[in-house]
Amino acid sequence: MIKCIVGVVSNIVSAARVILVWRLCYSRLVWATGMKNHYLKNKHISLASATLFDSGTWKWIVASKHIALQCIQKTGRDTSVWYDSWLPNGRFD
């Protein structure tokens, strides 16, 4: 029973991480715009990093970005030749 509950909670947390990164990338909500302006500064989300003094939310986003970016569907507007994974080996470096 406990393992089942832990598994459900883990799935909910994973889904919340993907949703948070998706909203950061694609929404025009005030918090998303503020986070992008403060932390990303016109950089791609895959290049985001966190420091000791960054907010807990930002650290959670950075820790979740790799999982979330695998789940998020691309649109033509946000496709990147340099930062998206085109090959099984990963993105171009």
Secondary structure, 3 states (H helix, E strand, C coil): CHHHHHHHHHHHHHHHHHHHHHHHHHCCCHHHHHHHHHHHCCCCHHHCCCCCCCCHHHHHHHHHHHHHHHHCCCCHHHCCCCCCEEECCEECC
